[in-house]
Amino acid sequence: MDENVLLDFFFKRRIMKKLIIMFLLCGCTIQEGNDGKNGSSCTVQSMTGGALISCTDGTESIITNGSTAYSVVALINPCNSTNPFTEELLRLGNGELMAHYSNGSEQFLTLIPSGTYYTTDSNRCMFTVDINNNVLRTQASWVIFVSTYL
């Protein structure tokens, strides 16, 4: 028999003996608990966009295929750039738009309302978000970018 296995066996046996002796010395007793309530059976029925779980206790739950109001349903490139490092907007399941905000050490995602924006990547393009959250690309000259910094 392997020496490590043999040592492990004797070590565990010594610990078990000590536990039994401690248990007997303290006069502890074991009480058997009451049985819990029996569970119920459930079935899963596939449906458009998810599944319906129905249980014999009368409860039901609909599970969707992961699309919620805050799921990302589309990536939008506001500049139509082919640059692989361009900034992207996230379209959420509820139609809202989300963008990455960065100001020094402050970094977070934020919802963007209607308005005119420009990207901070190398494209430096200007785009507008209308009241229906449509992204409209704007052709801007360098004069507009310069005036943004003044």
KAWOGI-V311742 format. One record per residue. RES is the residue in one small letter. OMEGA is omega in whole degrees, -180 to 180 (* if undefined). Layout:
RES,OMEGA
RES,OMEGA
//
This chain:
m,180
d,-177
e,180
n,179
v,-180
l,177
l,179
d,-180
f,-179
f,179
f,179
k,-179
r,179
r,179
i,-179
m,178
k,-180
k,179
l,180
i,180
i,179
m,-179
f,-180
l,-179
l,-177
c,178
g,-179
c,176
t,178
i,176
q,178
e,-180
g,178
n,176
d,177
g,179
k,177
n,178
g,179
s,178
s,178
c,175
t,179
v,179
q,179
s,178
m,180
t,178
g,179
g,-178
a,176
l,176
i,-180
s,-179
c,-177
t,177
d,177
g,180
t,178
e,176
s,176
i,178
i,180
t,-179
n,173
g,-179
s,177
t,-179
a,-176
y,173
s,176
v,-178
v,179
a,170
l,-179
i,176
n,-174
p,-177
c,-173
n,-177
s,174
t,177
n,-178
p,-178
f,-178
t,176
e,-180
e,173
l,178
l,174
r,-180
l,-179
g,179
n,178
g,-179
e,178
l,179
m,179
a,176
h,178
y,180
s,175
n,-176
g,-179
s,177
e,-179
q,176
f,174
l,-179
t,173
l,179
i,178
p,178
s,-178
g,180
t,-176
y,170
y,-180
t,179
t,176
d,-177
s,179
n,-180
r,-179
c,-180
m,177
f,-180
t,173
v,-179
d,-176
i,176
n,-179
n,171
n,179
v,-180
l,179
r,-178
t,173
q,-178
a,177
s,-180
w,179
v,179
i,179
f,179
v,-178
s,178
t,-178
y,-176
l,*
//
